[in-house]
Each structure stands twice: as C-alpha cells, then as structure tokens.
C-alpha cells in the first residue's frame, strides 16, 4: 500500500474515532469541524482533504456501524427458517450485535434520530441483499427490516419491558408473517 494512502486512511480513522468520542455526549448537529479536528489532533485541511461536509463523516461512521452489526448474516430473505420464520438464533445474534454497539444505539436515540433510522434500514437492506434489481424483493426486504428495527427501537425506548427472549419471539413471529407474505407474491422471491 502506498504510504500516502496509508496516511490518508489513518487520518480518516482518527477523525472517525474523534467523532465517536464526541458523539457519546453530544448531538451530531452540535459537533463542529473545528471541534472535531481539535479532538482528533489534526488540521482542518486534513478533514477537508477527506470530506466536504461533516455529514459525510457522520454517514461513514453510521454505515460502518450498521455493517458491523449486520456482518455475518446470510442474505436477509434467505435466512435459515425455523417453523416458518427466521431462526431465533439468528435474531438473537442480531440483537446481541445491536446491543453491543453503543455508537449505533446512540444514532437511534439521538435527538435527530428519525434522520438516521431511515439510513440504517436502507443500509441493512443493501447489506443483506447486495445489489438487487427486483423492486418487489427490495420492498419485501425493506418492510421486513423496518418492522424488526422499529420493534427493537420501541422496545429500547420503553425500557426493555419484555425479556430479550420475549423480543426475539416477537420478531420471530413477525418474520413468519413476512415469509407467508412472500409465498403469496412469488415475484418477490428469486
């Protein structure tokens, strides 16, 4: 790897880590480029060598954390089934990954979280499906991801009123309905 490329990647990583540290206690809109660069120990010119706007960095951090949570999962609509729905073990693994990722959870609870929820759902669909040209398949995956994701957010917002196992069962039952939906619309299957 070229030394310049390596330094560039190192600078970007330092900026990402500085953002994550600031984001723990601040809203994304409150973090300025000057403050971010001060925290990262780099010049503003270093920031602007990699990003035009701070929103580009925020999106990069968000998508990297979604990929971290979703990594290791099979294609969303082809996940192993258990009595007609996604296996409880797969759901449990996703839930654990989500709960262990404080940055992604913070994106879901920050004051402007509605902006990030949509991006998280789209990223999950893109990661789970890859590039897909079938719109019915895309919207089926989108609906499935959005339903499970909003259930998870509601559960967190209400103080986790049911056990993890209870939430896993709810999402499992939801997935059974999704798979029944897919069998009624064969064009949504590949």
C-alpha positions as CSV (number, residue, x, y, z in Angstrom):
1,X,0.0,0.0,0.0
2,X,1.2,3.5,-0.9
3,X,2.4,5.5,2.1
4,X,0.1,8.4,1.2
5,X,-2.9,6.1,1.0
6,X,-2.0,4.6,4.4
7,X,-1.6,8.0,6.0
8,X,-4.9,9.1,4.5
9,X,-6.7,6.0,5.9
10,X,-5.0,6.7,9.3
11,X,-6.2,10.3,9.2
12,X,-9.8,9.2,8.4
13,X,-9.7,6.7,11.2
14,X,-8.5,9.3,13.7
15,X,-11.4,11.6,12.6
16,X,-13.9,8.8,12.9
17,X,-12.7,7.9,16.4
18,X,-12.8,11.6,17.5
19,X,-16.4,11.9,16.2
20,X,-17.4,8.7,18.1
21,X,-15.9,10.1,21.3
22,X,-17.7,13.5,20.9
23,X,-21.0,11.8,19.8
24,X,-21.2,9.9,23.1
25,X,-22.2,13.1,24.9
26,X,-23.2,15.5,22.1
27,X,-25.8,15.6,19.3
28,X,-24.3,15.2,15.7
29,X,-25.5,18.7,14.7
30,X,-23.6,20.2,17.7
31,X,-20.2,18.9,16.6
32,X,-18.3,21.3,14.5
33,X,-15.4,20.6,12.2
34,X,-13.1,22.8,14.3
35,X,-14.0,20.9,17.5
36,X,-13.7,17.5,15.7
37,X,-10.2,18.4,14.4
38,X,-9.1,19.6,17.8
39,X,-10.3,16.3,19.4
40,X,-8.6,14.3,16.6
41,X,-5.3,16.3,16.8
42,X,-5.4,17.2,13.0
43,X,-5.7,20.4,11.0
44,X,-8.9,21.4,9.3
45,X,-7.2,20.9,6.0
46,X,-6.8,17.2,6.9
47,X,-10.5,17.0,7.4
48,X,-11.3,18.7,4.1
49,X,-8.8,16.5,2.3
50,X,-11.2,13.6,3.0
51,X,-14.7,15.2,3.5
52,X,-16.5,18.2,2.1
53,X,-19.0,18.2,5.0
54,X,-19.2,16.8,8.4
55,X,-22.4,14.9,7.3
56,X,-20.2,12.8,5.0
57,X,-18.1,11.7,8.0
58,X,-21.3,11.0,10.1
59,X,-22.8,8.9,7.3
60,X,-19.5,6.9,7.0
61,X,-19.5,6.2,10.8
62,X,-23.2,5.2,10.7
63,X,-22.8,2.8,7.8
64,X,-19.6,1.3,9.2
65,X,-21.5,0.5,12.4
66,X,-24.5,-0.9,10.6
67,X,-22.1,-3.1,8.6
68,X,-20.5,-4.2,11.9
69,X,-23.9,-5.2,13.3
70,X,-25.1,-6.9,10.1
71,X,-21.9,-8.7,9.2
72,X,-22.0,-12.4,9.2
73,X,-25.7,-12.7,8.3
74,X,-26.9,-14.6,5.3
75,X,-28.9,-12.8,2.6
76,X,-31.8,-11.4,4.6
77,X,-34.6,-13.1,2.7
78,X,-32.8,-16.4,2.6
79,X,-32.1,-16.7,6.3
80,X,-32.5,-20.2,7.8
81,X,-36.1,-20.8,8.8
82,X,-37.4,-22.3,11.9
83,X,-41.1,-23.3,12.0
84,X,-41.9,-20.8,9.2
85,X,-39.8,-17.8,10.5
86,X,-36.3,-16.6,10.8
87,X,-34.4,-18.8,13.2
88,X,-34.4,-17.5,16.8
89,X,-30.6,-17.9,17.0
90,X,-30.1,-15.6,14.0
91,X,-32.4,-13.0,15.6
92,X,-30.6,-13.4,18.9
93,X,-27.3,-12.9,17.2
94,X,-28.6,-9.7,15.6
95,X,-30.0,-8.4,18.9
96,X,-26.7,-9.1,20.7
97,X,-24.7,-7.4,18.0
98,X,-27.0,-4.3,18.1
99,X,-26.9,-4.1,21.9
100,X,-23.2,-4.4,22.0
101,X,-22.7,-1.5,19.5
102,X,-23.0,1.7,21.5
103,X,-22.5,4.0,18.5
104,X,-25.4,2.5,16.5
105,X,-27.6,2.6,19.6
106,X,-26.7,6.3,20.1
107,X,-27.7,7.0,16.5
108,X,-31.1,5.5,17.3
109,X,-31.5,7.6,20.4
110,X,-30.0,11.0,19.5
111,X,-32.5,13.9,19.1
112,X,-32.4,13.8,15.3
113,X,-32.8,10.0,15.2
114,X,-35.5,9.9,12.6
115,X,-33.0,11.1,10.0
116,X,-30.7,8.2,10.9
117,X,-33.3,5.4,11.2
118,X,-34.1,5.6,7.5
119,X,-30.4,5.4,6.6
120,X,-30.0,2.4,9.0
121,X,-32.8,0.5,7.4
122,X,-31.6,1.2,3.9
123,X,-28.1,0.1,4.8
124,X,-29.4,-3.1,6.4
125,X,-31.3,-3.9,3.2
126,X,-28.3,-3.1,1.0
127,X,-26.0,-5.2,3.2
128,X,-28.5,-8.1,3.4
129,X,-29.5,-8.1,-0.3
130,X,-26.5,-6.6,-2.1
131,X,-27.4,-5.1,-5.4
132,X,-30.9,-6.1,-6.4
133,X,-32.9,-5.0,-9.4
134,X,-36.2,-6.6,-8.4
135,X,-38.2,-3.9,-6.7
136,X,-40.6,-6.3,-5.1
137,X,-37.7,-8.1,-3.5
138,X,-36.3,-4.8,-2.3
139,X,-39.5,-3.6,-0.8
140,X,-40.1,-7.0,0.9
141,X,-36.6,-6.8,2.5
142,X,-37.2,-3.2,3.4
143,X,-40.5,-4.0,5.1
144,X,-39.0,-6.9,7.0
145,X,-36.0,-4.8,8.1
146,X,-38.1,-1.8,9.0
147,X,-40.6,-3.9,11.0
148,X,-37.9,-5.7,13.1
149,X,-35.9,-2.5,13.5
150,X,-38.8,-0.3,14.7
151,X,-39.9,-3.1,17.1
152,X,-36.3,-3.1,18.5
153,X,-36.4,0.8,18.9
154,X,-39.8,0.8,20.6
155,X,-38.5,-1.9,23.0
156,X,-35.4,0.2,23.8
157,X,-37.5,3.4,24.2
158,X,-39.9,1.7,26.6
159,X,-37.1,0.5,28.9
160,X,-37.0,-3.1,27.5
161,X,-40.3,-4.1,29.1
162,X,-40.1,-7.7,27.9
163,X,-37.1,-10.0,28.2
164,X,-34.6,-10.4,25.3
165,X,-36.2,-13.8,24.7
166,X,-39.6,-12.2,24.5
167,X,-38.5,-9.7,21.9
168,X,-36.8,-12.5,19.9
169,X,-40.1,-14.4,19.9
170,X,-42.0,-11.3,18.8
171,X,-39.6,-10.7,15.9
172,X,-39.7,-14.4,15.0
173,X,-43.5,-14.3,14.8
174,X,-43.2,-11.2,12.7
175,X,-40.8,-12.9,10.3
176,X,-43.3,-15.8,10.0
177,X,-45.8,-13.4,8.7
178,X,-43.3,-11.9,6.3
179,X,-42.5,-15.3,4.9
180,X,-46.2,-16.1,4.4
181,X,-46.4,-12.7,2.6
182,X,-43.6,-13.8,0.3
183,X,-45.3,-17.0,-0.7
184,X,-48.4,-15.1,-1.7
185,X,-46.3,-12.9,-4.0
186,X,-44.0,-15.2,-6.0
187,X,-42.3,-12.3,-7.8
188,X,-40.8,-11.2,-4.5
189,X,-38.8,-14.5,-4.5
190,X,-35.7,-15.1,-6.6
